Amino acid sequence: REMSTHIDDPLFLGLALSTQGLKAGLIAADGAPVHESSVNFDRDLPSYGTTNGAIRGPDPGEVTSPIRMWLDAYDLIMERMRDAGVDFARILGISGDGQVRIPCL
């Protein structure tokens, strides 16, 4: 069975991973925004115990972010998009970027 891709009405997904969270933006082919979702690591995934999306220490100047937290944030973004009624079959392209702040020592 062939999957319908809605080629006449495609959507494009952008994912942005930052120090403090993950954001998703969905746009139409003409660039019009269709949907936005975000996950704030501290607020939405408190079990990781982050402050501003990171864990400090134990050594001075050491800052880390759990990789598993990023994966959980991705799962949560997808759930929020699904709950908002996003038609994933229309997504024809995905792009991502990562921006993290590196503290001065």
C-alpha positions in Angstrom: 0.0 0.0 0.0 1.4 3.4 -1.0 1.5 6.2 1.6 -0.2 9.5 0.8 2.3 12.4 1.1 0.1 15.3 0.4 2.7 16.6 -2.0 0.4 19.5 -3.0 0.4 20.9 0.5 3.8 20.0 2.1 5.1 21.1 5.5 8.6 21.6 6.7 9.8 21.0 10.2 12.6 22.9 11.9 14.1 21.8 15.2 16.3 24.1 17.4 18.2 22.7 20.3 19.5 25.3 22.7 21.0 25.3 26.2 17.6 25.7 27.8 15.3 23.8 25.6 14.1 22.4 22.3 11.8 24.2 19.9 9.9 23.0 16.9 8.6 25.2 14.1 6.4 23.9 11.3 6.0 26.0 8.1 4.1 25.7 4.9 5.8 25.8 1.5 5.1 29.5 1.2 6.9 30.1 4.5 3.8 30.7 6.6 4.1 29.4 10.1 1.7 26.5 10.8 2.7 25.3 14.3 5.2 25.9 17.1 6.0 23.8 20.1 8.7 24.0 22.7 10.1 22.2 25.7 11.9 23.9 28.5 14.3 21.5 30.1 13.9 22.8 33.7 10.2 23.2 33.6 9.0 20.3 31.4 11.6 17.7 32.4 12.3 18.4 36.1 13.5 14.9 36.8 16.9 15.8 35.3 17.5 18.4 37.9 18.9 21.0 35.5 19.3 24.7 36.1 19.0 26.7 32.8 19.1 23.4 31.0 22.4 22.2 32.5 24.0 20.4 35.5 26.9 22.3 37.1 29.9 20.4 38.5 31.2 18.5 40.3 34.4 20.3 39.2 34.5 24.1 38.9 33.5 25.3 35.5 32.1 21.9 34.5 28.7 22.1 32.9 26.9 19.1 31.2 23.5 18.3 29.8 22.2 14.7 29.8 21.8 13.4 26.3 18.8 11.4 27.4 17.1 14.7 28.3 17.4 15.8 24.7 15.8 12.6 23.5 13.0 12.9 26.0 12.5 16.6 24.9 12.2 15.3 21.3 9.6 12.7 22.3 7.7 15.4 24.2 7.8 17.8 21.2 6.4 15.1 18.9 3.6 14.3 21.5 2.7 18.0 21.6 2.6 18.2 17.8 0.4 15.1 17.6 -1.9 16.4 20.3 -2.2 19.7 18.3 -3.4 17.7 15.2 -0.2 18.0 13.1 -0.4 15.7 10.0 3.1 14.2 10.1 2.5 12.6 6.6 2.6 16.2 5.1 6.2 16.8 6.5 8.5 16.6 3.5 11.7 18.1 5.0 13.3 18.4 8.4 16.1 20.7 9.5 17.8 21.2 12.8 20.4 23.3 14.5 22.0 23.4 17.9 23.1 26.4 19.8 24.7 26.1 23.2 26.4 28.7 25.4 29.8 27.8 26.7 30.4 29.6 30.0 33.6 31.6 30.5 36.0 30.0 32.9 
